[in-house]
């Protein structure tokens, strides 16, 4: 199993955040998932004028990983400029619970 390097995972989420597309809220979020084999997959939020169509960074990272054939996630990091740190929304929590149930998040969020 991959050793969790918090700094590296957070740095990957921060790098993903740079690619966020947030023209409406200006609230940019990056996420990174670490696989059991040691691969890191990132994603950033993408907004739509129709707010309900917006996709969070956590889901973009997860979908990116899953559609690339990656699974068995051991950790997730989410980065945004928010007091107390960002928290995944309900939809992201649901998908992470389904596809990354063993991923550590504790101090990563």
Buried (B, 14 or more C-beta within 10 A) or exposed (E): EBEBBBEBBBBBBBBBBEBBBBEEEEEBBBBBBBBBEEBBBBBBBBBEEEEEEBBBBBBBBBBBBBEEEBEBBBBBBBBBEEEEEBEBEEEBEEBBEEBBEEBBBEEBB
